Amino acid sequence: MLIQERLFELLRVCNCIAARNLSLATTGNFSIRIDGQSMKISSSGKDKSLLKDIDFVTCDLDGNLLSGHGKPSAEAPLHGMIYQLADQANCVLHTHSVPLTVLSMLQDKAKSLSFTGYEMQKTIQGFVSHEEQLDLMIFNNDQDMHRLASVVRNAWKETKQASGFIVRGHGLYCWGNQVADAKRHMEGLEFLIECELQRRRFL
């Protein structure tokens, strides 16, 4: 699939994300891989419900601007790190949901959230049964994205299994081999997080 076709597919997903209030107040950022050295990522400060193809800039995998109009998201280095470590990843989505933010803050010392027994676990690549345990890593927020990327990189063996991770009090990062895979992982993980928050209210 051509880069422009994949970008338009990503724009359709961005519309869905915005419609679900997962990228309010210009938050969130979304990208697709171009090749082994570069990516297209949403520009900083853009209303995610109104994104167009011109609102994406081209960066190298360290987050440096190569071309396009606008400023790369400050979180571009995290996207680039995922592309460097996950060879098959071609799309990264970063969302901000209320359930995830609340649950990650309630678990202020936890290094991961563990899910078992949920059928929705099977939406995540590599998981084939609700009986398996899915561990979603949590990393403390950091305004230095290069430093945060380094922390995630050091825990990549544990992190990659869930095709996503949480930045505490911030949001969810997830990825997939294709745009549709990243969307499925995002929806599956957001569902599991909301279920777990609701469940804990009754404990």
Backbone as CSV, one residue per row, in Angstrom:
resi,resn,N_x,N_y,N_z,CA_x,CA_y,CA_z,C_x,C_y,C_z
1,MET,0.845,-1.192,0.000,0.000,0.000,0.000,0.885,1.248,0.000
2,LEU,0.562,2.225,-0.819,1.321,3.454,-0.900,1.198,4.248,0.406
3,ILE,2.233,5.059,0.704,2.238,5.851,1.933,1.002,6.732,2.016
4,GLN,0.621,7.369,0.909,-0.537,8.262,0.941,-1.819,7.491,1.243
5,GLU,-1.943,6.275,0.717,-3.118,5.464,1.006,-3.155,5.084,2.482
6,ARG,-1.997,4.737,3.046,-1.931,4.396,4.468,-2.220,5.610,5.332
7,LEU,-1.798,6.783,4.866,-2.065,8.010,5.618,-3.556,8.295,5.645
8,PHE,-4.239,8.105,4.534,-5.686,8.318,4.515,-6.402,7.281,5.393
9,GLU,-5.879,6.056,5.435,-6.442,5.051,6.342,-6.260,5.493,7.786
10,LEU,-5.079,6.038,8.102,-4.831,6.533,9.451,-5.767,7.696,9.784
11,LEU,-6.023,8.571,8.825,-6.931,9.697,9.069,-8.331,9.212,9.435
12,ARG,-8.787,8.148,8.803,-10.103,7.585,9.144,-10.107,7.072,10.580
13,VAL,-8.994,6.456,10.986,-8.885,5.978,12.364,-8.843,7.156,13.335
14,CYS,-8.125,8.206,12.971,-8.069,9.411,13.813,-9.461,9.984,14.042
15,ASN,-10.288,9.968,13.002,-11.664,10.447,13.143,-12.436,9.610,14.156
16,CYS,-12.228,8.305,14.112,-12.896,7.405,15.068,-12.417,7.677,16.488
17,ILE,-11.118,7.877,16.636,-10.542,8.154,17.953,-11.102,9.457,18.517
18,ALA,-11.155,10.484,17.691,-11.685,11.770,18.135,-13.157,11.652,18.505
19,ALA,-13.923,10.880,17.732,-15.353,10.719,17.995,-15.609,10.022,19.329
20,ARG,-14.630,9.217,19.778,-14.756,8.515,21.064,-14.152,9.314,22.213
21,ASN,-13.794,10.574,21.959,-13.231,11.461,22.989,-11.938,10.909,23.590
22,LEU,-11.113,10.317,22.743,-9.830,9.773,23.193,-8.668,10.679,22.836
23,SER,-8.978,11.858,22.307,-7.906,12.803,21.951,-8.397,14.243,22.112
24,LEU,-8.978,14.512,23.264,-9.541,15.841,23.530,-8.454,16.908,23.649
25,ALA,-8.835,18.152,23.361,-7.989,19.329,23.591,-6.647,19.234,22.862
26,THR,-6.664,18.691,21.660,-5.504,18.530,20.761,-4.513,17.472,21.235
27,THR,-4.870,16.695,22.277,-3.940,15.677,22.772,-3.901,14.483,21.833
28,GLY,-2.966,13.580,22.107,-2.795,12.387,21.288,-1.907,12.675,20.096
29,ASN,-1.312,11.632,19.579,-0.516,11.741,18.366,-0.473,10.396,17.665
30,PHE,-0.353,10.437,16.347,-0.535,9.246,15.522,0.494,9.241,14.401
31,SER,0.975,8.063,14.056,2.027,8.008,13.042,1.970,6.731,12.225
32,ILE,2.629,6.785,11.065,2.871,5.592,10.256,4.344,5.595,9.856
33,ARG,4.883,4.411,9.731,6.259,4.272,9.285,6.333,4.518,7.780
34,ILE,7.366,5.220,7.348,7.652,5.355,5.916,8.643,4.283,5.489
35,ASP,9.745,4.190,6.235,10.777,3.188,5.961,11.583,2.982,7.243
36,GLY,12.776,2.421,7.120,13.583,2.144,8.297,14.200,3.353,8.949
37,GLN,14.046,4.512,8.325,14.658,5.721,8.864,13.677,6.864,9.131
38,SER,12.426,6.738,8.696,11.532,7.884,8.808,10.076,7.482,9.025
39,MET,9.284,8.464,9.434,7.867,8.247,9.722,7.103,9.538,9.453
40,LYS,5.794,9.418,9.291,4.900,10.568,9.256,4.149,10.596,10.580
41,ILE,4.095,11.772,11.210,3.445,11.898,12.517,2.620,13.185,12.555
42,SER,1.537,13.145,13.311,0.661,14.317,13.419,1.403,15.484,14.056
43,SER,1.144,16.675,13.527,1.777,17.885,14.046,1.234,18.229,15.423
44,SER,2.051,18.903,16.194,1.666,19.322,17.539,0.576,20.387,17.494
45,GLY,-0.338,20.316,18.469,-1.322,21.373,18.650,-2.509,21.340,17.709
46,LYS,-2.668,20.276,16.946,-3.770,20.185,15.991,-4.994,19.539,16.636
47,ASP,-6.156,20.080,16.313,-7.412,19.471,16.746,-7.538,18.129,16.045
48,LYS,-7.552,17.046,16.823,-7.510,15.713,16.230,-8.819,15.313,15.548
49,SER,-9.872,16.087,15.755,-11.125,15.803,15.049,-11.155,16.446,13.670
50,LEU,-10.127,17.268,13.374,-10.097,17.998,12.105,-8.829,17.723,11.302
51,LEU,-8.156,16.638,11.591,-6.885,16.357,10.934,-7.042,16.139,9.428
52,LYS,-6.075,16.663,8.681,-5.965,16.428,7.249,-4.563,15.907,6.954
53,ASP,-4.355,15.453,5.739,-3.045,14.884,5.416,-1.923,15.909,5.571
54,ILE,-2.228,17.194,5.343,-1.191,18.217,5.464,-0.813,18.479,6.920
55,ASP,-1.569,17.912,7.862,-1.278,18.083,9.279,-0.285,17.045,9.791
56,PHE,0.265,16.248,8.883,1.294,15.275,9.239,2.634,15.727,8.671
57,VAL,3.677,15.616,9.484,5.024,15.981,9.057,5.878,14.720,8.983
58,THR,6.963,14.800,8.237,7.893,13.680,8.129,9.062,13.914,9.072
59,CYS,9.374,12.912,9.873,10.478,12.990,10.839,11.376,11.774,10.688
60,ASP,12.608,11.900,11.188,13.426,10.706,11.325,12.986,9.996,12.602
61,LEU,13.565,8.848,12.897,13.103,8.053,14.032,13.608,8.563,15.375
62,ASP,14.356,9.665,15.352,14.709,10.358,16.599,13.773,11.526,16.861
63,GLY,12.809,11.730,15.946,11.824,12.788,16.126,12.198,14.113,15.519
64,ASN,13.262,14.150,14.720,13.688,15.396,14.083,12.910,15.637,12.792
65,LEU,12.465,16.864,12.588,11.684,17.216,11.411,12.525,17.091,10.138
66,LEU,11.965,16.402,9.144,12.611,16.291,7.837,11.892,17.137,6.800
67,SER,10.561,17.126,6.849,9.787,17.922,5.900,8.361,18.083,6.402
68,GLY,7.660,19.062,5.821,6.275,19.306,6.179,6.097,20.613,6.915
69,HIS,4.837,21.008,7.079,4.500,22.265,7.737,3.978,21.965,9.134
70,GLY,4.560,22.598,10.115,4.147,22.366,11.484,5.282,21.810,12.313
71,LYS,5.007,21.674,13.595,5.989,21.186,14.556,5.687,19.737,14.898
72,PRO,6.685,18.848,14.844,6.425,17.459,15.222,5.958,17.372,16.670
73,SER,5.123,16.423,16.964,4.740,16.193,18.346,5.985,16.003,19.203
74,ALA,5.948,16.520,20.423,7.070,16.338,21.344,7.302,14.866,21.647
75,GLU,6.277,14.055,21.400,6.377,12.635,21.711,6.840,11.803,20.516
76,ALA,7.274,12.473,19.458,7.789,11.767,18.281,8.912,10.792,18.615
77,PRO,9.828,11.106,19.554,10.882,10.135,19.876,10.352,8.794,20.382
78,LEU,9.204,8.805,21.068,8.613,7.542,21.527,8.096,6.726,20.343
79,HIS,7.467,7.390,19.389,7.011,6.700,18.183,8.206,6.092,17.459
80,GLY,9.251,6.908,17.290,10.430,6.426,16.582,11.088,5.245,17.268
81,MET,11.125,5.268,18.599,11.712,4.156,19.336,10.929,2.864,19.094
82,ILE,9.601,2.975,19.068,8.781,1.785,18.811,9.090,1.221,17.437
83,TYR,9.204,2.077,16.431,9.527,1.595,15.082,10.907,0.951,15.030
84,GLN,11.838,1.461,15.819,13.173,0.882,15.840,13.186,-0.492,16.499
85,LEU,12.363,-0.676,17.531,12.382,-1.927,18.289,11.400,-2.957,17.764
86,ALA,10.294,-2.503,17.202,9.282,-3.425,16.665,9.388,-3.392,15.140
87,ASP,10.181,-4.289,14.603,10.509,-4.256,13.174,9.284,-4.293,12.268
88,GLN,8.219,-4.975,12.705,7.040,-5.138,11.864,5.996,-4.040,12.090
89,ALA,6.210,-3.190,13.089,5.229,-2.139,13.376,5.240,-1.085,12.274
90,ASN,4.062,-0.734,11.797,3.935,0.285,10.756,2.976,1.402,11.126
91,CYS,2.418,1.320,12.338,1.503,2.372,12.812,1.563,2.423,14.330
92,VAL,1.604,3.650,14.879,1.579,3.863,16.330,0.456,4.846,16.646
93,LEU,-0.354,4.506,17.640,-1.456,5.357,18.086,-1.255,5.703,19.559
94,HIS,-1.464,6.963,19.898,-1.346,7.405,21.291,-2.627,8.126,21.679
95,THR,-3.371,7.531,22.621,-4.680,8.046,23.024,-4.680,8.472,24.488
96,HIS,-5.698,9.268,24.850,-5.863,9.756,26.222,-7.302,9.466,26.646
97,SER,-7.490,8.457,27.455,-8.849,8.168,27.927,-8.953,8.411,29.423
98,VAL,-10.147,8.745,29.880,-10.381,8.969,31.304,-10.150,7.685,32.108
99,PRO,-10.734,6.517,31.711,-10.508,5.310,32.502,-9.030,4.962,32.665
100,LEU,-8.256,5.056,31.588,-6.836,4.727,31.669,-6.108,5.695,32.593
101,THR,-6.404,6.975,32.462,-5.735,7.975,33.290,-6.029,7.728,34.765
102,VAL,-7.294,7.493,35.081,-7.690,7.263,36.472,-7.059,5.991,37.013
103,LEU,-7.161,4.898,36.275,-6.653,3.616,36.757,-5.139,3.656,36.948
104,SER,-4.440,4.303,36.027,-2.988,4.363,36.170,-2.575,5.195,37.378
105,MET,-3.359,6.201,37.737,-3.051,7.016,38.914,-3.415,6.287,40.207
106,LEU,-4.477,5.485,40.174,-4.821,4.680,41.344,-3.730,3.653,41.630
107,GLN,-3.127,3.145,40.561,-2.042,2.174,40.682,-0.708,2.918,40.628
108,ASP,-0.514,3.835,41.585,0.611,4.763,41.480,1.968,4.124,41.721
109,LYS,1.995,2.892,42.228,3.266,2.191,42.441,3.434,0.994,41.506
110,ALA,2.358,0.624,40.847,2.393,-0.589,40.015,3.229,-0.372,38.760
111,LYS,3.934,-1.412,38.349,4.729,-1.364,37.119,3.972,-1.947,35.934
112,SER,2.815,-2.561,36.216,2.009,-3.118,35.124,0.587,-3.349,35.599
113,LEU,-0.321,-3.507,34.637,-1.673,-3.988,34.899,-1.776,-5.377,34.301
114,SER,-2.330,-6.310,35.056,-2.449,-7.682,34.574,-3.913,-8.013,34.333
115,PHE,-4.182,-8.606,33.165,-5.539,-8.995,32.799,-5.579,-10.500,32.566
116,THR,-6.598,-11.139,33.099,-6.832,-12.546,32.804,-8.325,-12.814,32.927
117,GLY,-8.815,-13.712,32.082,-10.230,-14.060,32.118,-11.093,-13.276,31.148
118,TYR,-10.523,-12.263,30.514,-11.280,-11.433,29.582,-11.149,-11.964,28.147
119,GLU,-12.253,-12.209,27.506,-12.227,-12.648,26.111,-11.551,-11.614,25.208
120,MET,-11.672,-10.337,25.561,-11.110,-9.273,24.740,-9.580,-9.321,24.677
121,GLN,-8.949,-10.092,25.550,-7.489,-10.254,25.483,-7.058,-10.810,24.128
122,LYS,-7.949,-11.548,23.487,-7.622,-12.185,22.208,-7.555,-11.189,21.056
123,THR,-7.899,-9.917,21.311,-7.742,-8.911,20.258,-6.281,-8.484,20.117
124,ILE,-5.454,-8.862,21.088,-4.050,-8.477,21.082,-3.229,-9.569,20.406
125,GLN,-2.410,-9.170,19.454,-1.609,-10.124,18.688,-0.817,-11.041,19.616
126,GLY,-0.911,-12.348,19.357,-0.171,-13.329,20.137,-0.967,-13.979,21.242
127,PHE,-2.123,-13.422,21.580,-2.954,-13.995,22.639,-4.114,-14.771,22.014
128,VAL,-4.280,-16.020,22.466,-5.271,-16.909,21.849,-6.315,-17.409,22.840
129,SER,-6.190,-17.043,24.111,-7.132,-17.534,25.103,-7.343,-16.506,26.205
130,HIS,-8.558,-16.494,26.737,-8.860,-15.641,27.883,-8.134,-16.116,29.137
131,GLU,-7.638,-17.349,29.108,-6.968,-17.913,30.278,-5.524,-17.436,30.412
132,GLU,-4.983,-16.836,29.357,-3.620,-16.315,29.430,-3.599,-15.019,30.250
133,GLN,-2.426,-14.658,30.725,-2.270,-13.386,31.440,-1.618,-12.370,30.524
134,LEU,-2.269,-11.231,30.386,-1.752,-10.127,29.589,-1.261,-9.051,30.549
135,ASP,0.016,-8.741,30.474,0.612,-7.728,31.335,0.888,-6.466,30.521
136,LEU,0.226,-5.392,30.907,0.378,-4.102,30.234,1.260,-3.212,31.106
137,MET,2.447,-2.905,30.621,3.422,-2.161,31.414,2.992,-0.715,31.639
138,ILE,3.362,-0.168,32.802,3.098,1.226,33.151,4.433,1.917,33.422
139,PHE,4.632,3.055,32.784,5.837,3.853,32.990,5.442,5.222,33.527
140,ASN,6.242,5.722,34.450,5.974,7.057,34.989,6.150,8.112,33.906
141,ASN,5.303,9.117,33.945,5.365,10.193,32.975,6.666,10.981,33.121
142,ASP,7.115,11.544,32.018,8.354,12.320,32.001,8.253,13.328,30.858
143,GLN,8.548,14.581,31.126,8.490,15.588,30.070,9.658,15.467,29.091
144,ASP,10.684,14.725,29.481,11.817,14.449,28.592,11.509,13.161,27.829
145,MET,11.050,13.291,26.588,10.606,12.131,25.833,11.758,11.190,25.456
146,HIS,12.938,11.733,25.257,14.082,10.875,24.974,14.418,10.011,26.192
147,ARG,14.309,10.589,27.364,14.570,9.822,28.591,13.493,8.771,28.803
148,LEU,12.227,9.145,28.571,11.144,8.171,28.709,11.312,7.037,27.699
149,ALA,11.681,7.386,26.474,11.911,6.365,25.452,12.995,5.401,25.888
150,SER,14.029,5.902,26.535,15.114,5.048,27.015,14.623,4.085,28.093
151,VAL,13.758,4.563,28.977,13.195,3.708,30.029,12.358,2.590,29.414
152,VAL,11.523,2.943,28.437,10.699,1.930,27.759,11.591,0.942,27.020
153,ARG,12.611,1.443,26.363,13.536,0.583,25.622,14.167,-0.471,26.543
154,ASN,14.536,-0.065,27.746,15.186,-0.980,28.681,14.241,-2.073,29.182
155,ALA,12.935,-1.841,29.065,11.951,-2.845,29.504,11.196,-3.433,28.313
156,TRP,11.795,-3.369,27.140,11.080,-3.746,25.922,10.661,-5.208,25.897
157,LYS,11.472,-6.095,26.440,11.141,-7.524,26.429,9.792,-7.773,27.074
158,GLU,9.526,-7.093,28.189,8.247,-7.242,28.879,7.155,-6.419,28.206
159,THR,7.531,-5.295,27.645,6.553,-4.351,27.095,5.930,-4.838,25.801
160,LYS,6.724,-5.411,24.919,6.272,-5.722,23.564,5.155,-6.747,23.503
161,GLN,5.027,-7.583,24.533,4.047,-8.658,24.490,2.617,-8.143,24.363
162,ALA,2.334,-6.971,24.944,0.966,-6.437,24.945,0.684,-5.535,23.755
163,SER,1.684,-5.310,22.894,1.543,-4.376,21.761,1.102,-3.000,22.220
164,GLY,1.470,-2.649,23.457,1.119,-1.347,23.988,1.693,-1.148,25.374
165,PHE,1.622,0.082,25.856,2.028,0.389,27.228,1.329,1.668,27.677
166,ILE,1.319,1.880,28.987,0.688,3.044,29.603,1.768,3.995,30.097
167,VAL,1.555,5.285,29.885,2.328,6.315,30.568,1.417,6.864,31.662
168,ARG,1.840,6.713,32.897,0.976,7.001,34.046,0.447,8.441,34.041
169,GLY,-0.858,8.548,34.240,-1.492,9.853,34.265,-1.497,10.554,32.923
170,HIS,-1.205,9.827,31.870,-1.011,10.442,30.560,-1.839,9.741,29.493
171,GLY,-1.450,8.534,29.112,-2.204,7.885,28.054,-1.644,6.538,27.647
172,LEU,-2.209,6.013,26.578,-1.870,4.697,26.043,-1.106,4.841,24.746
173,TYR,-0.052,4.060,24.598,0.638,3.890,23.320,0.390,2.472,22.856
174,CYS,0.033,2.300,21.594,-0.092,0.964,21.040,0.312,0.997,19.577
175,TRP,0.589,-0.167,19.036,1.104,-0.245,17.670,0.633,-1.530,17.006
176,GLY,0.842,-1.597,15.701,0.463,-2.791,14.953,1.168,-2.850,13.627
177,ASN,1.126,-4.027,13.018,1.782,-4.218,11.722,1.132,-3.366,10.643
178,GLN,-0.163,-3.144,10.799,-0.914,-2.298,9.879,-1.746,-1.312,10.697
179,VAL,-2.295,-0.314,10.053,-3.135,0.663,10.742,-4.299,-0.036,11.441
180,ALA,-4.913,-0.989,10.750,-6.054,-1.713,11.325,-5.652,-2.502,12.561
181,ASP,-4.441,-3.064,12.561,-3.965,-3.821,13.725,-3.768,-2.897,14.923
182,ALA,-3.169,-1.722,14.677,-2.972,-0.765,15.764,-4.318,-0.316,16.333
183,LYS,-5.296,-0.091,15.469,-6.642,0.293,15.918,-7.260,-0.808,16.767
184,ARG,-7.127,-2.049,16.323,-7.676,-3.177,17.095,-7.023,-3.271,18.473
185,HIS,-5.703,-3.118,18.512,-5.007,-3.167,19.800,-5.443,-2.016,20.709
186,MET,-5.593,-0.837,20.137,-6.029,0.318,20.923,-7.415,0.081,21.510
187,GLU,-8.333,-0.393,20.671,-9.698,-0.622,21.140,-9.739,-1.744,22.175
188,GLY,-8.984,-2.804,21.944,-8.963,-3.921,22.887,-8.393,-3.520,24.235
189,LEU,-7.280,-2.803,24.234,-6.651,-2.392,25.487,-7.498,-1.363,26.227
190,GLU,-8.076,-0.418,25.503,-8.941,0.563,26.157,-10.159,-0.132,26.790
191,PHE,-10.695,-1.142,26.112,-11.825,-1.906,26.654,-11.421,-2.611,27.941
192,LEU,-10.274,-3.288,27.921,-9.804,-4.015,29.096,-9.564,-3.066,30.272
193,ILE,-8.990,-1.917,29.988,-8.718,-0.933,31.038,-10.016,-0.434,31.669
194,GLU,-11.013,-0.128,30.822,-12.293,0.351,31.359,-12.982,-0.731,32.177
195,CYS,-12.925,-1.989,31.705,-13.516,-3.097,32.464,-12.846,-3.251,33.824
196,GLU,-11.536,-3.148,33.838,-10.804,-3.326,35.093,-11.103,-2.205,36.078
197,LEU,-11.236,-0.989,35.586,-11.599,0.122,36.471,-12.989,-0.093,37.047
198,GLN,-13.939,-0.488,36.214,-15.302,-0.754,36.689,-15.314,-1.903,37.697
199,ARG,-14.562,-2.958,37.423,-14.514,-4.116,38.312,-14.016,-3.722,39.695
200,ARG,-13.012,-2.889,39.747,-12.414,-2.513,41.029,-13.352,-1.662,41.877
201,ARG,-14.334,-1.064,41.270,-15.316,-0.291,42.031,-16.194,-1.197,42.895
202,PHE,-16.262,-2.471,42.525,-17.137,-3.402,43.222,-16.370,-4.328,44.170
203,LEU,-15.085,-4.178,44.262,-14.276,-5.048,45.136,-14.404,-4.614,46.599
